[in-house]
Amino acid sequence: MDQLLNALQWPAMVVTLIAAWLVGGRSARRRTWGFWVFVLSNLLWCVWGAFTQSYALIVLQLGLFAMNLRGVRKNKKEDEEAAASDDPG
């Protein structure tokens, strides 16, 4: 079990990179997906941080989690506004 939890840092890192790539996209939908993928990475890093007793990492991930939820909300609003401006009626 210890080896599995120790190895969790690698998928967490990959998920974080994928999220960063998605957030860097031009599409509000893609960015929103990126923020949700970041939320998954926050969870993975918190599990790994608890295993390694890296409490500062856990606190950081909780702060980033809050920012990612804010990003989801802002991008959803932007996506809705873009869709409304595309509506000819």
Phi, psi and omega in degrees: 000321179299319180295321179297313180294322178295323180287347182299337180298331182287312174296325178298319179294317180296316179298321178296317179296318178298317179298317179298321178297317180293318181295333179283000181285162179280331183283133177298324178296316180296319178296319178299315175301319179300318179295322177293323177293324174299321178300318176299317179295324177301317179297313180299317180294325178294319178297313180295319179297322177294318179298319183266004182057040178264079188290327176296323178296320179296315179297318177301314182295326176294320176295316178294325176302314179298318179294325179292321176296322175298318178297320177300313183295315181294320181288327176296317179298316179296320179296319178294320179294321178295319179295322180292324180286338177279343182287117182289343185268000000 
